[in-house]
Amino acid sequence: MLPEDKDYLARKERQKDLLREVETDQLQQKSSQQREKSDRLDRKAAQWVGQQMVRWGQELQRYSTGSEADEASFSENRD
């Protein structure tokens, strides 16, 4: 094998290595972007659930406050 052939094969192998590195970097970047998108959806869902729980809690407090007032007036009327 001639020295020029060895140089050509070495350059060709280096080019393949560089292409593999670029492909790996692109896959990692794409994976990272998908993870970020998933995280955003998770945060939005958690925010929505939190808002619903606050609303439900407020409604329950209103019922609780109303029930206590009703019980107090009922007790006063019984006496």
N, CA, C and O atoms as CSV, one atom per row, in Angstrom:
chain,resi,resn,atom,element,x,y,z
A,1,MET,N,N,0.858,-1.170,0.000
A,1,MET,CA,C,0.000,0.000,0.000
A,1,MET,C,C,0.909,1.240,0.000
A,1,MET,O,O,1.890,1.315,0.739
A,2,LEU,N,N,0.561,2.171,-0.822
A,2,LEU,CA,C,1.343,3.393,-0.944
A,2,LEU,C,C,1.038,4.353,0.204
A,2,LEU,O,O,-0.061,4.321,0.757
A,3,PRO,N,N,1.991,5.200,0.567
A,3,PRO,CA,C,1.744,6.169,1.642
A,3,PRO,C,C,0.557,7.088,1.351
A,3,PRO,O,O,-0.164,7.486,2.266
A,4,GLU,N,N,0.353,7.427,0.055
A,4,GLU,CA,C,-0.784,8.287,-0.299
A,4,GLU,C,C,-2.103,7.581,0.010
A,4,GLU,O,O,-3.070,8.198,0.457
A,5,ASP,N,N,-2.113,6.288,-0.237
A,5,ASP,CA,C,-3.324,5.513,0.049
A,5,ASP,C,C,-3.623,5.503,1.552
A,5,ASP,O,O,-4.776,5.605,1.968
A,6,LYS,N,N,-2.561,5.377,2.357
A,6,LYS,CA,C,-2.736,5.382,3.811
A,6,LYS,C,C,-3.274,6.729,4.277
A,6,LYS,O,O,-4.148,6.788,5.142
A,7,ASP,N,N,-2.747,7.816,3.701
A,7,ASP,CA,C,-3.230,9.153,4.051
A,7,ASP,C,C,-4.694,9.310,3.659
A,7,ASP,O,O,-5.496,9.861,4.413
A,8,TYR,N,N,-5.024,8.824,2.487
A,8,TYR,CA,C,-6.411,8.923,2.009
A,8,TYR,C,C,-7.345,8.156,2.938
A,8,TYR,O,O,-8.405,8.657,3.314
A,9,LEU,N,N,-6.948,6.938,3.308
A,9,LEU,CA,C,-7.776,6.123,4.202
A,9,LEU,C,C,-7.893,6.759,5.589
A,9,LEU,O,O,-8.955,6.703,6.210
A,10,ALA,N,N,-6.814,7.361,6.071
A,10,ALA,CA,C,-6.854,8.019,7.375
A,10,ALA,C,C,-7.793,9.231,7.329
A,10,ALA,O,O,-8.577,9.446,8.253
A,11,ARG,N,N,-7.712,10.013,6.262
A,11,ARG,CA,C,-8.618,11.165,6.132
A,11,ARG,C,C,-10.067,10.709,6.012
A,11,ARG,O,O,-10.970,11.310,6.593
A,12,LYS,N,N,-10.273,9.648,5.257
A,12,LYS,CA,C,-11.618,9.115,5.090
A,12,LYS,C,C,-12.178,8.641,6.447
A,12,LYS,O,O,-13.340,8.894,6.766
A,13,GLU,N,N,-11.358,7.966,7.223
A,13,GLU,CA,C,-11.778,7.483,8.544
A,13,GLU,C,C,-12.059,8.663,9.476
A,13,GLU,O,O,-13.024,8.639,10.240
A,14,ARG,N,N,-11.223,9.683,9.411
A,14,ARG,CA,C,-11.431,10.881,10.240
A,14,ARG,C,C,-12.750,11.559,9.868
A,14,ARG,O,O,-13.486,12.022,10.740
A,15,GLN,N,N,-13.039,11.613,8.567
A,15,GLN,CA,C,-14.285,12.218,8.113
A,15,GLN,C,C,-15.484,11.443,8.659
A,15,GLN,O,O,-16.468,12.049,9.084
A,16,LYS,N,N,-15.413,10.127,8.652
A,16,LYS,CA,C,-16.495,9.299,9.204
A,16,LYS,C,C,-16.667,9.559,10.694
A,16,LYS,O,O,-17.789,9.654,11.191
A,17,ASP,N,N,-15.539,9.676,11.409
A,17,ASP,CA,C,-15.603,9.958,12.848
A,17,ASP,C,C,-16.273,11.299,13.121
A,17,ASP,O,O,-17.099,11.413,14.026
A,18,LEU,N,N,-15.918,12.306,12.340
A,18,LEU,CA,C,-16.508,13.628,12.519
A,18,LEU,C,C,-18.010,13.603,12.237
A,18,LEU,O,O,-18.794,14.227,12.952
A,19,LEU,N,N,-18.399,12.885,11.202
A,19,LEU,CA,C,-19.823,12.769,10.880
A,19,LEU,C,C,-20.577,12.074,12.017
A,19,LEU,O,O,-21.689,12.481,12.355
A,20,ARG,N,N,-19.993,11.043,12.605
A,20,ARG,CA,C,-20.619,10.360,13.731
A,20,ARG,C,C,-20.777,11.304,14.924
A,20,ARG,O,O,-21.802,11.293,15.606
A,21,GLU,N,N,-19.752,12.116,15.164
A,21,GLU,CA,C,-19.832,13.080,16.266
A,21,GLU,C,C,-20.962,14.083,16.041
A,21,GLU,O,O,-21.710,14.404,16.964
A,22,VAL,N,N,-21.078,14.568,14.817
A,22,VAL,CA,C,-22.130,15.529,14.493
A,22,VAL,C,C,-23.507,14.882,14.668
A,22,VAL,O,O,-24.411,15.494,15.237
A,23,GLU,N,N,-23.666,13.674,14.193
A,23,GLU,CA,C,-24.939,12.973,14.334
A,23,GLU,C,C,-25.290,12.761,15.807
A,23,GLU,O,O,-26.440,12.933,16.212
A,24,THR,N,N,-24.293,12.387,16.598
A,24,THR,CA,C,-24.512,12.189,18.031
A,24,THR,C,C,-24.925,13.495,18.694
A,24,THR,O,O,-25.855,13.516,19.500
A,25,ASP,N,N,-24.244,14.577,18.361
A,25,ASP,CA,C,-24.601,15.886,18.920
A,25,ASP,C,C,-26.016,16.289,18.535
A,25,ASP,O,O,-26.760,16.821,19.359
A,26,GLN,N,N,-26.385,16.039,17.289
A,26,GLN,CA,C,-27.740,16.390,16.834
A,26,GLN,C,C,-28.791,15.578,17.584
A,26,GLN,O,O,-29.826,16.114,17.978
A,27,LEU,N,N,-28.530,14.301,17.779
A,27,LEU,CA,C,-29.476,13.455,18.521
A,27,LEU,C,C,-29.606,13.919,19.971
A,27,LEU,O,O,-30.706,13.942,20.523
A,28,GLN,N,N,-28.484,14.288,20.585
A,28,GLN,CA,C,-28.529,14.772,21.965
A,28,GLN,C,C,-29.305,16.071,22.062
A,28,GLN,O,O,-30.076,16.272,23.000
A,29,GLN,N,N,-29.105,16.953,21.095
A,29,GLN,CA,C,-29.814,18.227,21.085
A,29,GLN,C,C,-31.322,18.003,20.906
A,29,GLN,O,O,-32.136,18.618,21.595
A,30,LYS,N,N,-31.676,17.121,19.981
A,30,LYS,CA,C,-33.084,16.825,19.744
A,30,LYS,C,C,-33.723,16.215,20.987
A,30,LYS,O,O,-34.849,16.563,21.344
A,31,SER,N,N,-33.018,15.321,21.636
A,31,SER,CA,C,-33.522,14.693,22.855
A,31,SER,C,C,-33.722,15.743,23.945
A,31,SER,O,O,-34.724,15.717,24.660
A,32,SER,N,N,-32.787,16.649,24.067
A,32,SER,CA,C,-32.883,17.715,25.066
A,32,SER,C,C,-34.089,18.606,24.797
A,32,SER,O,O,-34.795,18.993,25.728
A,33,GLN,N,N,-34.325,18.929,23.543
A,33,GLN,CA,C,-35.473,19.766,23.177
A,33,GLN,C,C,-36.779,19.060,23.504
A,33,GLN,O,O,-37.713,19.684,24.007
A,34,GLN,N,N,-36.854,17.758,23.222
A,34,GLN,CA,C,-38.063,17.003,23.516
A,34,GLN,C,C,-38.294,16.937,25.023
A,34,GLN,O,O,-39.435,17.014,25.480
A,35,ARG,N,N,-37.220,16.795,25.793
A,35,ARG,CA,C,-37.332,16.748,27.241
A,35,ARG,C,C,-37.847,18.084,27.772
A,35,ARG,O,O,-38.694,18.115,28.664
A,36,GLU,N,N,-37.334,19.192,27.222
A,36,GLU,CA,C,-37.791,20.515,27.648
A,36,GLU,C,C,-39.273,20.706,27.330
A,36,GLU,O,O,-40.021,21.254,28.140
A,37,LYS,N,N,-39.689,20.256,26.157
A,37,LYS,CA,C,-41.099,20.375,25.775
A,37,LYS,C,C,-41.974,19.560,26.721
A,37,LYS,O,O,-43.037,20.015,27.143
A,38,SER,N,N,-41.527,18.370,27.045
A,38,SER,CA,C,-42.266,17.512,27.972
A,38,SER,C,C,-42.343,18.162,29.350
A,38,SER,O,O,-43.387,18.126,30.002
A,39,ASP,N,N,-41.227,18.759,29.791
A,39,ASP,CA,C,-41.217,19.433,31.088
A,39,ASP,C,C,-42.205,20.596,31.111
A,39,ASP,O,O,-42.881,20.818,32.116
A,40,ARG,N,N,-42.291,21.342,30.004
A,40,ARG,CA,C,-43.234,22.456,29.940
A,40,ARG,C,C,-44.662,21.958,30.066
A,40,ARG,O,O,-45.476,22.559,30.767
A,41,LEU,N,N,-44.968,20.855,29.386
A,41,LEU,CA,C,-46.315,20.288,29.474
A,41,LEU,C,C,-46.606,19.816,30.894
A,41,LEU,O,O,-47.713,20.003,31.399
A,42,ASP,N,N,-45.625,19.213,31.529
A,42,ASP,CA,C,-45.806,18.758,32.907
A,42,ASP,C,C,-46.079,19.939,33.829
A,42,ASP,O,O,-46.945,19.860,34.700
A,43,ARG,N,N,-45.347,21.032,33.641
A,43,ARG,CA,C,-45.566,22.212,34.478
A,43,ARG,C,C,-46.936,22.813,34.240
A,43,ARG,O,O,-47.605,23.235,35.183
A,44,LYS,N,N,-47.359,22.855,32.975
A,44,LYS,CA,C,-48.689,23.394,32.671
A,44,LYS,C,C,-49.771,22.536,33.314
A,44,LYS,O,O,-50.732,23.055,33.882
A,45,ALA,N,N,-49.610,21.233,33.220
A,45,ALA,CA,C,-50.598,20.331,33.827
A,45,ALA,C,C,-50.617,20.510,35.342
A,45,ALA,O,O,-51.688,20.560,35.948
A,46,ALA,N,N,-49.453,20.605,35.949
A,46,ALA,CA,C,-49.389,20.789,37.402
A,46,ALA,C,C,-50.016,22.127,37.798
A,46,ALA,O,O,-50.693,22.223,38.821
A,47,GLN,N,N,-49.788,23.146,36.991
A,47,GLN,CA,C,-50.374,24.453,37.280
A,47,GLN,C,C,-51.896,24.375,37.213
A,47,GLN,O,O,-52.587,24.913,38.078
A,48,TRP,N,N,-52.414,23.712,36.195
A,48,TRP,CA,C,-53.862,23.586,36.049
A,48,TRP,C,C,-54.459,22.823,37.235
A,48,TRP,O,O,-55.466,23.237,37.809
A,49,VAL,N,N,-53.828,21.715,37.591
A,49,VAL,CA,C,-54.323,20.922,38.716
A,49,VAL,C,C,-54.303,21.756,39.995
A,49,VAL,O,O,-55.244,21.718,40.789
A,50,GLY,N,N,-53.220,22.507,40.183
A,50,GLY,CA,C,-53.130,23.365,41.368
A,50,GLY,C,C,-54.240,24.401,41.407
A,50,GLY,O,O,-54.837,24.637,42.458
A,51,GLN,N,N,-54.517,25.018,40.270
A,51,GLN,CA,C,-55.591,26.011,40.206
A,51,GLN,C,C,-56.946,25.376,40.522
A,51,GLN,O,O,-57.762,25.966,41.231
A,52,GLN,N,N,-57.179,24.184,39.999
A,52,GLN,CA,C,-58.441,23.498,40.270
A,52,GLN,C,C,-58.573,23.173,41.756
A,52,GLN,O,O,-59.648,23.318,42.338
A,53,MET,N,N,-57.476,22.735,42.362
A,53,MET,CA,C,-57.523,22.401,43.785
A,53,MET,C,C,-57.820,23.643,44.624
A,53,MET,O,O,-58.563,23.567,45.602
A,54,VAL,N,N,-57.244,24.780,44.248
A,54,VAL,CA,C,-57.530,26.019,44.976
A,54,VAL,C,C,-59.000,26.375,44.830
A,54,VAL,O,O,-59.652,26.746,45.807
A,55,ARG,N,N,-59.521,26.266,43.626
A,55,ARG,CA,C,-60.948,26.576,43.414
A,55,ARG,C,C,-61.844,25.650,44.222
A,55,ARG,O,O,-62.805,26.092,44.852
A,56,TRP,N,N,-61.520,24.353,44.199
A,56,TRP,CA,C,-62.324,23.403,44.964
A,56,TRP,C,C,-62.251,23.725,46.453
A,56,TRP,O,O,-63.255,23.669,47.162
A,57,GLY,N,N,-61.052,24.063,46.915
A,57,GLY,CA,C,-60.882,24.416,48.328
A,57,GLY,C,C,-61.698,25.645,48.690
A,57,GLY,O,O,-62.313,25.694,49.756
A,58,GLN,N,N,-61.706,26.626,47.816
A,58,GLN,CA,C,-62.497,27.829,48.075
A,58,GLN,C,C,-63.990,27.498,48.134
A,58,GLN,O,O,-64.715,28.004,48.990
A,59,GLU,N,N,-64.432,26.652,47.223
A,59,GLU,CA,C,-65.843,26.242,47.241
A,59,GLU,C,C,-66.167,25.503,48.532
A,59,GLU,O,O,-67.206,25.745,49.147
A,60,LEU,N,N,-65.293,24.615,48.937
A,60,LEU,CA,C,-65.526,23.872,50.183
A,60,LEU,C,C,-65.564,24.814,51.378
A,60,LEU,O,O,-66.375,24.635,52.286
A,61,GLN,N,N,-64.697,25.812,51.380
A,61,GLN,CA,C,-64.720,26.776,52.480
A,61,GLN,C,C,-66.030,27.548,52.501
A,61,GLN,O,O,-66.583,27.825,53.565
A,62,ARG,N,N,-66.517,27.891,51.326
A,62,ARG,CA,C,-67.801,28.603,51.272
A,62,ARG,C,C,-68.917,27.739,51.845
A,62,ARG,O,O,-69.752,28.217,52.612
A,63,TYR,N,N,-68.924,26.459,51.465
A,63,TYR,CA,C,-69.951,25.556,52.004
A,63,TYR,C,C,-69.786,25.403,53.511
A,63,TYR,O,O,-70.761,25.394,54.262
A,64,SER,N,N,-68.541,25.283,53.933
A,64,SER,CA,C,-68.275,25.115,55.364
A,64,SER,C,C,-68.716,26.348,56.134
A,64,SER,O,O,-69.340,26.225,57.187
A,65,THR,N,N,-68.408,27.519,55.636
A,65,THR,CA,C,-68.800,28.761,56.287
A,65,THR,C,C,-70.317,28.882,56.311
A,65,THR,O,O,-70.902,29.269,57.323
A,66,GLY,N,N,-70.939,28.552,55.204
A,66,GLY,CA,C,-72.397,28.601,55.148
A,66,GLY,C,C,-73.029,27.617,56.102
A,66,GLY,O,O,-74.031,27.948,56.735
A,67,SER,N,N,-72.496,26.442,56.230
A,67,SER,CA,C,-73.054,25.419,57.124
A,67,SER,C,C,-72.935,25.856,58.569
A,67,SER,O,O,-73.868,25.660,59.349
A,68,GLU,N,N,-71.811,26.442,58.944
A,68,GLU,CA,C,-71.631,26.886,60.323
A,68,GLU,C,C,-72.632,27.980,60.660
A,68,GLU,O,O,-73.198,27.997,61.754
A,69,ALA,N,N,-72.846,28.880,59.734
A,69,ALA,CA,C,-73.811,29.962,59.968
A,69,ALA,C,C,-75.212,29.376,60.103
A,69,ALA,O,O,-75.981,29.796,60.967
A,70,ASP,N,N,-75.544,28.412,59.256
A,70,ASP,CA,C,-76.855,27.771,59.333
A,70,ASP,C,C,-77.033,27.050,60.660
A,70,ASP,O,O,-78.099,27.122,61.271
A,71,GLU,N,N,-75.985,26.350,61.109
A,71,GLU,CA,C,-76.064,25.627,62.373
A,71,GLU,C,C,-76.239,26.597,63.542
A,71,GLU,O,O,-77.007,26.322,64.463
A,72,ALA,N,N,-75.541,27.716,63.512
A,72,ALA,CA,C,-75.636,28.701,64.593
A,72,ALA,C,C,-77.046,29.274,64.658
A,72,ALA,O,O,-77.623,29.396,65.738
A,73,SER,N,N,-77.598,29.625,63.502
A,73,SER,CA,C,-78.947,30.193,63.505
A,73,SER,C,C,-79.963,29.129,63.905
A,73,SER,O,O,-80.963,29.441,64.551
A,74,PHE,N,N,-79.717,27.874,63.527
A,74,PHE,CA,C,-80.614,26.794,63.915
A,74,PHE,C,C,-80.590,26.611,65.430
A,74,PHE,O,O,-81.634,26.428,66.055
A,75,SER,N,N,-79.385,26.662,66.021
A,75,SER,CA,C,-79.260,26.508,67.471
A,75,SER,C,C,-79.942,27.650,68.200
A,75,SER,O,O,-80.592,27.426,69.221
A,76,GLU,N,N,-79.810,28.857,67.701
A,76,GLU,CA,C,-80.426,30.019,68.333
A,76,GLU,C,C,-81.952,29.914,68.273
A,76,GLU,O,O,-82.640,30.254,69.235
A,77,ASN,N,N,-82.470,29.445,67.148
A,77,ASN,CA,C,-83.918,29.339,66.997
A,77,ASN,C,C,-84.489,28.224,67.859
A,77,ASN,O,O,-85.652,28.309,68.254
A,78,ARG,N,N,-83.732,27.194,68.166
A,78,ARG,CA,C,-84.212,26.080,68.988
A,78,ARG,C,C,-84.366,26.487,70.439
A,78,ARG,O,O,-85.246,25.991,71.144
A,79,ASP,N,N,-83.514,27.385,70.878
A,79,ASP,CA,C,-83.536,27.755,72.298
A,79,ASP,C,C,-84.658,28.639,72.621
A,79,ASP,O,O,-84.817,29.040,73.774
